Amino acid sequence: MVKLKSEVKGFIYDTCYGQVKKVFNSLTEQEVKTINRVLSEDDMLITESDDLNELFEFETEERLKNDTESLNEVLEWCEQ
């Protein structure tokens, strides 16, 4: 299973090209609303760890470490 790294409060993920576009170390509720209004249809703002395991299927910590979409910069492996 994966979760957001403790210093990462959110990130923009390009679903078309499969890559992390921007990382946020702090986010206010107002900033989240503003970002969501201006995102392209291919981009997704991810701020919650709850949906990560449904969106990104990593079976092992090794697969996360070897990820080529930069997800290993924003996600960390957790056992539960």
Contacts in CASP RR format, 6 or more apart in sequence:
PFRMAT RR
TARGET T0000
AUTHOR 0000-0000-0000
METHOD contacts of the structure
MODEL  1
MVKLKSEVKGFIYDTCYGQVKKVFNSLTEQEVKTINRVLSEDDMLITESD
DLNELFEFETEERLKNDTESLNEVLEWCEQ
1 53 0 8 1.000
1 77 0 8 1.000
1 78 0 8 1.000
1 79 0 8 1.000
1 80 0 8 1.000
2 49 0 8 1.000
2 52 0 8 1.000
2 53 0 8 1.000
2 56 0 8 1.000
2 58 0 8 1.000
2 64 0 8 1.000
2 71 0 8 1.000
2 75 0 8 1.000
2 76 0 8 1.000
2 77 0 8 1.000
2 78 0 8 1.000
3 49 0 8 1.000
3 52 0 8 1.000
3 75 0 8 1.000
3 76 0 8 1.000
3 78 0 8 1.000
4 10 0 8 1.000
4 46 0 8 1.000
4 48 0 8 1.000
4 49 0 8 1.000
4 52 0 8 1.000
4 74 0 8 1.000
4 75 0 8 1.000
4 76 0 8 1.000
5 74 0 8 1.000
5 75 0 8 1.000
5 76 0 8 1.000
7 25 0 8 1.000
8 23 0 8 1.000
8 24 0 8 1.000
8 25 0 8 1.000
8 74 0 8 1.000
9 24 0 8 1.000
9 25 0 8 1.000
9 26 0 8 1.000
9 27 0 8 1.000
9 47 0 8 1.000
10 23 0 8 1.000
10 24 0 8 1.000
10 27 0 8 1.000
10 45 0 8 1.000
10 46 0 8 1.000
10 47 0 8 1.000
10 74 0 8 1.000
11 20 0 8 1.000
11 21 0 8 1.000
11 22 0 8 1.000
11 23 0 8 1.000
11 24 0 8 1.000
11 45 0 8 1.000
11 46 0 8 1.000
11 74 0 8 1.000
12 20 0 8 1.000
12 21 0 8 1.000
12 22 0 8 1.000
12 35 0 8 1.000
12 39 0 8 1.000
12 43 0 8 1.000
12 44 0 8 1.000
12 45 0 8 1.000
12 46 0 8 1.000
13 19 0 8 1.000
13 20 0 8 1.000
13 21 0 8 1.000
13 43 0 8 1.000
13 44 0 8 1.000
13 46 0 8 1.000
14 20 0 8 1.000
14 21 0 8 1.000
14 42 0 8 1.000
14 43 0 8 1.000
15 42 0 8 1.000
15 43 0 8 1.000
15 44 0 8 1.000
16 42 0 8 1.000
17 42 0 8 1.000
18 69 0 8 1.000
19 69 0 8 1.000
19 70 0 8 1.000
20 69 0 8 1.000
20 70 0 8 1.000
20 71 0 8 1.000
20 73 0 8 1.000
20 74 0 8 1.000
21 43 0 8 1.000
23 73 0 8 1.000
23 74 0 8 1.000
24 31 0 8 1.000
27 47 0 8 1.000
32 45 0 8 1.000
32 47 0 8 1.000
35 45 0 8 1.000
36 45 0 8 1.000
39 45 0 8 1.000
46 52 0 8 1.000
46 55 0 8 1.000
52 75 0 8 1.000
56 71 0 8 1.000
56 75 0 8 1.000
58 64 0 8 1.000
58 67 0 8 1.000
58 75 0 8 1.000
58 77 0 8 1.000
61 77 0 8 1.000
64 71 0 8 1.000
64 72 0 8 1.000
64 75 0 8 1.000
64 76 0 8 1.000
64 77 0 8 1.000
65 72 0 8 1.000
66 72 0 8 1.000
END
